[in-house]
Amino acid sequence: MDPVLLSRLQFALTIAFHYIFPPLTIGMGIVLVWLEGNFLRTRLPIYEKAARFWTKIFALNFAIGVASGIVMEFQFGTNWATYSRFVGDVFGSALAAEGIFAFFLESGFLAILVFGWDRVGPRMHFFSTLMVALGSIFSSVWIVVANSWQQTPAGHHFVPVVRDGVPLLKDGAPVLRAEIVDFWAMVFNPSTMHRLVHVWFGAFIMGAFFIMSISAFYLLKRRHQEFAQRSFDGALILATVSSIAILFSGHFQADSVYEHQPAKMAAFEAHFETGRGDLSLFGIPDAEEEKVHLEVAVPGGLSYLLEGDPDAAIVGLDRFRPEDRPPLLLTFASYHVMIILGFTFIGLTVLASFLRLRKRLYRQRWLLWIFVIAVILPILSNELGWVAAEVGRQPWSVHPPVEWTAQGDVVVGPDGFVAYDESQGLRTVDAVSPTVRAEQVLGSLIGFGLIYLLLLLVWLFVLDRKIRQGPEPVEEPPDDDKDLLGAVGKRATHTGRMVDPDGESAESRA
């Protein structure tokens, strides 16, 4: 019945459920642009059919994402009132920018995307699809900016909180809040770009695997095969490129984490003693004994990745007081499972792309079944990535800066531990509202859990119905409005025969 722990669990529940949907819409938006762009280029009706179907799924995900995300804003003012007072100026500007430059753009064109198929021309509809996709991406920019500022604060100074003209005091000391002095320094704080690119690639992978899962299901059931192949092809390209790119993105982000949050990096690898850093492949970390049981590691691997020298000394957890260290087991496990899943995505997508080039992909039923089930993996990896980032930041809600010596070691105090400047950060235990009682948080936690379970069931029910219904046939435009490629596409549709990308003749079932 600790209100801090319960408040953290409540926020973790709401954000974990909500975060299923924004990455889906970001990734699906890219594929929608690809499908509609191909329709404008070729005038083949199959691309319009595919875009219409995925637009319905996109709208469903968007709606559930909006409904599930509203709760988080209220928690800032209830459970985390002290935190909101501390970061309100920073968060307020970032979230206001998100509303003005992203959410309005996305929602403004969403109506045309969903309901404008027969009311606007194809070019205007494509433009609306592009704006919705950009809006979802822009929305992620400002959310990541706000979160990155908590990891690596910049562009601000601290001023006392004033009530009725008098500074607010706590235990005889003034209560401080962060105030922006350089907006763009806040936006481009040291970790923003690394984290933003990583979030984008993770979202692209999730959206692409979502589309490939449903498309693979249709191919296995021999339904809507041409539609499924066109959709799978576009999603596979996005997934392959993103899976490879996120490996490099993750490397650069790890460098940034080590520079600004070395305790987090030490927890990622369960690196207890400052010295040569081994790259852990497997193990069970033990915080009390300060060792990793059953460890399998690459000697010097961590030193090489972070410093380019396998013998370079890497800062370990021994440089930090026990109360300043992140929770070890959860941080270590979430980080390593995320990496394992990342390499799994590379293997699956590269193999599928190779078979696609060899015109053998759609005959490999075992691989299609893997793609049907594999949609769970990118959802899990995206969630675990945030678990590693946020749990690894503890015990801080706003992480204070870390100073380094010229020899590449962190600056420590007389006791040999990093002495954080408490006035430059905010501990999580101090961020919770002091007036909220544990039983109140527990009651709302149970209530939100039930509501979110209901939302999950509604989403699965509606999604299942739309998948069972499948894409609707597209009405053919008049012949005089179509170019030669469009006429060929119409003839192929009317004959009921198609040649699939694997070179096989298959029945086209709309």
Phi, psi and omega in degrees: 000039175275119183298330178292311180296316180295321178294322177293319178296320180296315179293322178298319179298310185292317182287326180294318178291314181300322188286357171295325194268317176304315177297325178299315182291324178296310180293318179293327179300321178296317180292323177299318177298319179297316181294313181290326175297321176292326177294317178296325183285318187253338186062021176284126184299337183297327179290323177293320177301315180295316181296320179298317182293312183291336175296322178297317179294320178301315181296322177298312180296322179297316182296315180293325178296318178295314182297322184278343184270344184295326186299326186298321181298324180291327179296329178300324183269347180254286182294327190240046183296319180295318175300315181298323178295324183286318187249005188303320181295321180287308181296322182300317180291319181293316181288328174295318177297322177298318180293319184284311189268346186237300187295318178296321177297312183295308183288331180296321180266354182297322180299320178292320179301315186276317189250000188262011184303317183256012183243340177232164179288165183297327180290319178294322179293320177298319178298320178296319177298318179296319180293322178294317178297317177294322179298319179293324177290316179298325179299319179294331181302309188285329176294317179292324176302312181298317180290323181294327177299326177294329181280316183223078185299142178200160176073029185217169164219170184251135179230155179291146172283128184248131175238120180055039178079002182241133178301137178281131183247149173222120184055037177082355181250146180293141175278128185255158172220152179278136179231131183289133173243342178217100186300315184287331173293325175294315181297311183261050175295165192304336184252358187300305189293318179300315183287323181295313179298319180296319178297318180299311181297322176298320178292319178300318180295316181296313180297320181292317178294327176299313179292319179295326179298311181292319179296318179297323177299315179296320180295321179293326179273000180056044177239139175049050191291319180295317177302315183295321181292317179297318180293316181298319182300311181297317180293325181294320178300312181297317182293320181294311180298316183291322181295322178286317183294325184291339176296315179288321177301317179296325179296313180294325178291324177298321176300317180294319179298317181295324181291320188254337180222067185298333177294324178295315179297320178298324177289324177306318185254006183050047181267100189276318189248128178302128183157201180304132182261118175271147181268109183287129173259327179201150176163170178238103184288143179236107184293326182289314180276350181055054176208166179247117179282145178056036187286136169238118187217157174265113182302125178074004184295318180292319178299319181293317182292323184271327186238352182076010181222117183296347180254005182292145178282132178247134181298129180254180179293343180292349178274359185233142176298150179307322181285349178259006181266145177291158171303124195281306189298312182294320179296313180298312184293314181297320180295315183287322177295321177302316180294317178301317179295323179300316177292330176297319179297320179298314180298314182296313186287322178293318177299314180296321179294320178297314179294328178295317178294328179275004179059039181233359188299312190279005172260355182266084185296326179298322180287323177297322177296323177298318180292329176299316183277332189293351179300335179292328188293312179294329174297315180296318183292322177296318179294316182293328176299318178288325176299314180298318182292318187275318177291323178294341178281340182299149014268026186251138165275320171239117188280125177287159182291155178242133179260150182238151175273167178295338180275001177086023176244155179287150177285127181240162178274187181300334180274001179087003179249154175297128179257097181290145172277101185300333181288346181263001180215184180218121177285147182298323181295336179266355185271344184282146177297128183287347183266352181272128182267157184298319182294331176292316180294319180297317179297316179290328177298315178295318180298313179295324178300318179293319180295318180290328174297319177297316178299320179298316179295320177298315180299313181295321180295311181293319179298317179298319179297317182292324178292319178295322179291322179075180180290147178272149177295144181264133179292132183288135174286162178300151183299327183286352177261005186241149176273186184297319180295322178295321179295320177297318179298321180295318180298319179297322180292318182292327180285345178075013180237152177212159172249115185283168183298342176278359179088010181257148173277131183219153178283131179268111182248112181276000000 
